Amino acid sequence: MYTLYHSPSSASMAPHLLLRELGVPHELVLTSTDAGDHRRPEYLRLNPHARVPTLVDGDTVIYEATAIGLYLCERHPEGGFAPPIESPFRGDFLKWMVYLTNTVQAELMLYFYPERYVPEAQTAALEATVVDRVAGMFARIDAHLADRPYLLGDRISAADLYLFMVSRWTRNTTKKARDLPHLGALLARVMARPGVQEAYAIEGIVEPYY
């Protein structure tokens, strides 16, 4: 059985949603970043980078949300949350998974933790710049979705769950992902899924949901 160390509303959301959608046995271990659980010695033995999520599968320990998502998709191909290697959609799937974590999420970290990168007097300017840059990224995703319900076409994938997570992180900014017509429709479709609603109930997330 899998064990997922998670903190509500953090980067652990995408793996949590995927576990629920796959319907595979798993245990959740609350690792509150607000309480500093991710810096406790017992957690650092699993993930020395002091971040969530971390997935334990027997003797295998995986951190980084995208890596966990890819691992779960490969372990459970019957779930259909990743195209098989021979699929013409496989390249697009990998592209979106990496883009969302390496570009969109990385940019959003500048918004949430500006003090890590610039002096305090410059944080407001950095936040405003990031909001505009991220809005441009989501606008391009929205255009891609103009003729398809999900990133890869007619079928949901783990990339859509990741997109749902990073889109949610804009809910308190001046340029919300949910306000884009095609992306907003995708977010509503994902939110309506039973596995997603189960995860939200467990994590205690209330409106705005995304």
Phi and psi in degrees as a GROMACS rama.xvg file:
@    title "Ramachandran Plot"
@    xaxis  label "Phi"
@    yaxis  label "Psi"
@TYPE xy
-75.7875  150.247  TYR-2
-123.593  122.896  THR-3
-112.173  119.174  LEU-4
-86.6232  121.219  TYR-5
-139.585  162.074  HIS-6
-135.914  130.172  SER-7
-53.7771  137.334  PRO-8
69.1082  8.10289  SER-9
-94.6054  -167.512  SER-10
-67.437  -7.09976  ALA-11
-76.4934  -8.11787  SER-12
-61.4737  -46.7377  MET-13
-59.5741  -48.7936  ALA-14
-60.9486  -36.9684  PRO-15
-64.2338  -45.7028  HIS-16
-59.5015  -41.7399  LEU-17
-65.9178  -42.7384  LEU-18
-59.2777  -42.2723  LEU-19
-65.9228  -43.0541  ARG-20
-67.9814  -35.0507  GLU-21
-72.8432  -24.4085  LEU-22
69.6585  31.3645  GLY-23
-97.9213  149.415  VAL-24
-60.6601  134.716  PRO-25
-158.989  158.791  HIS-26
-118.37  139.257  GLU-27
-104.04  134.193  LEU-28
-118.957  111.44  VAL-29
-64.112  124.159  LEU-30
-128.657  79.8591  THR-31
-67.747  119.795  SER-32
-72.7458  -28.6955  THR-33
-64.8272  -36.1514  ASP-34
-87.6846  -4.59208  ALA-35
81.2203  16.7426  GLY-36
-61.0841  -28.8921  ASP-37
-72.8828  -6.99351  HIS-38
-108.705  4.62455  ARG-39
-74.4788  147.222  ARG-40
-54.7274  -39.9414  PRO-41
-66.2173  -31.3004  GLU-42
-78.962  -38.5933  TYR-43
-63.2381  -23.6976  LEU-44
-67.0432  -28.2823  ARG-45
-86.3688  -44.686  LEU-46
-134.023  95.9225  ASN-47
-68.5451  -7.6052  PRO-48
-86.4337  -5.03447  HIS-49
59.0915  46.7735  ALA-50
-132.453  158.011  ARG-51
-112.098  151.085  VAL-52
-93.5998  169.307  PRO-53
-136.073  135.493  THR-54
-113.563  132.14  LEU-55
-114.408  127.458  VAL-56
-130.922  90.7231  ASP-57
65.9629  -120.879  GLY-58
-90.0611  -0.507092  ASP-59
-94.4484  128.12  THR-60
-121.089  125.92  VAL-61
-127.638  132.817  ILE-62
-124.231  171.626  TYR-63
83.7906  120.199  GLU-64
-59.3039  -40.5947  ALA-65
-66.2628  -42.0468  THR-66
-61.4256  -41.3585  ALA-67
-62.8627  -43.466  ILE-68
-61.1655  -45.3221  GLY-69
-63.9896  -40.8177  LEU-70
-61.403  -46.2027  TYR-71
-66.0078  -39.0143  LEU-72
-63.1234  -39.5831  CYS-73
-72.6277  -33.9369  GLU-74
-72.5985  -24.9569  ARG-75
-131.493  64.7038  HIS-76
-62.5591  -23.4347  PRO-77
-64.4128  -20.0196  GLU-78
-72.6643  -20.9654  GLY-79
72.2766  22.7283  GLY-80
-92.4872  5.16954  PHE-81
-148.821  137.776  ALA-82
-65.1491  145.05  PRO-83
-64.5623  163.147  PRO-84
-55.8269  -37.1652  ILE-85
-80.6848  -4.04031  GLU-86
-73.4494  142.996  SER-87
-66.666  -13.0288  PRO-88
-91.7652  -3.80543  PHE-89
-61.5334  -43.6473  ARG-90
-62.0637  -43.2843  GLY-91
-63.1668  -39.4363  ASP-92
-59.8053  -49.3796  PHE-93
-63.8962  -39.5179  LEU-94
-58.662  -48.3808  LYS-95
-67.2751  -40.5099  TRP-96
-60.1333  -44.0182  MET-97
-73.7908  -40.2831  VAL-98
-60.5259  -43.6916  TYR-99
-65.9379  -35.7024  LEU-100
-87.5976  -38.5658  THR-101
-84.2924  -24.7552  ASN-102
-113.799  -60.0548  THR-103
-67.0876  -52.8468  VAL-104
-64.2829  -40.8489  GLN-105
-60.6788  -38.8076  ALA-106
-66.8622  -41.3442  GLU-107
-64.2549  -28.8277  LEU-108
-62.154  -30.5897  MET-109
-65.675  -33.7067  LEU-110
-71.3083  -44.6593  TYR-111
-77.2582  -27.0834  PHE-112
-131.446  56.0421  TYR-113
-62.7171  -28.3191  PRO-114
-65.1937  -15.6549  GLU-115
-76.9059  -16.351  ARG-116
-119.699  -26.5423  TYR-117
-139.127  161.015  VAL-118
-61.6711  158.555  PRO-119
-55.7934  -36.5795  GLU-120
-65.773  -16.4257  ALA-121
-106.379  -0.263416  GLN-122
-65.9133  -39.9433  THR-123
-62.858  -41.3007  ALA-124
-65.2497  -40.0579  ALA-125
-64.7934  -43.9898  LEU-126
-58.9367  -44.0223  GLU-127
-63.6849  -40.7506  ALA-128
-63.6036  -43.4626  THR-129
-64.2744  -42.0367  VAL-130
-57.3771  -42.8439  VAL-131
-67.1011  -42.48  ASP-132
-65.8465  -43.7071  ARG-133
-67.1439  -37.3859  VAL-134
-59.6983  -38.4552  ALA-135
-64.4406  -38.7074  GLY-136
-63.3194  -45.9859  MET-137
-69.4366  -30.1172  PHE-138
-64.2435  -39.0544  ALA-139
-69.1028  -36.9737  ARG-140
-64.4421  -41.1764  ILE-141
-59.8317  -41.9279  ASP-142
-64.2599  -38.1784  ALA-143
-62.7721  -32.557  HIS-144
-84.8844  2.36227  LEU-145
-60.2605  -30.399  ALA-146
-121.175  23.0175  ASP-147
-156.711  148.274  ARG-148
-78.8418  -25.4488  PRO-149
-132.919  168.839  TYR-150
-56.911  -36.7244  LEU-151
-99.0653  2.20283  LEU-152
128.025  -125.502  GLY-153
-87.0826  -10.4362  ASP-154
-118.139  135.316  ARG-155
-67.49  149.241  ILE-156
-137.492  175.363  SER-157
-61.9552  -26.0094  ALA-158
-63.9709  -35.5774  ALA-159
-68.1069  -35.1191  ASP-160
-66.1173  -38.8798  LEU-161
-67.4057  -41.1942  TYR-162
-60.8851  -40.2292  LEU-163
-58.605  -44.2506  PHE-164
-63.6395  -52.1116  MET-165
-70.7906  -28.9942  VAL-166
-64.1025  -39.5069  SER-167
-58.9651  -31.2589  ARG-168
-68.5833  -9.04162  TRP-169
-94.8318  3.20247  THR-170
-63.4862  -22.8308  ARG-171
-106.392  11.0698  ASN-172
-95.3716  174.364  THR-173
-79.405  -12.7469  THR-174
-129.251  90.3453  LYS-175
-84.7626  137.34  LYS-176
-60.3394  -35.9407  ALA-177
-64.6293  -18.063  ARG-178
-80.1747  -10.6765  ASP-179
-79.0765  135.881  LEU-180
-62.4552  -49.4738  PRO-181
-78.0291  -40.3705  HIS-182
-67.3086  -40.6182  LEU-183
-59.018  -38.4163  GLY-184
-66.263  -39.3934  ALA-185
-62.9705  -44.317  LEU-186
-61.0958  -39.5356  LEU-187
-64.8809  -39.4429  ALA-188
-64.2965  -41.9513  ARG-189
-66.5112  -42.7032  VAL-190
-61.6715  -28.998  MET-191
-76.8132  -10.2924  ALA-192
-73.7973  138.118  ARG-193
-56.8871  -41.213  PRO-194
-63.3226  -36.7728  GLY-195
-68.2732  -42.8306  VAL-196
-64.5231  -36.6571  GLN-197
-62.278  -45.0801  GLU-198
-63.0978  -40.2515  ALA-199
-63.1841  -42.0783  TYR-200
-62.7576  -41.1426  ALA-201
-67.0639  -39.9087  ILE-202
-81.9657  -7.47839  GLU-203
71.1848  31.5856  GLY-204
-84.8823  131.246  ILE-205
-118.384  172.364  VAL-206
-58.9697  147.658  GLU-207
-73.7898  132.558  PRO-208
-72.7465  -28.7531  TYR-209
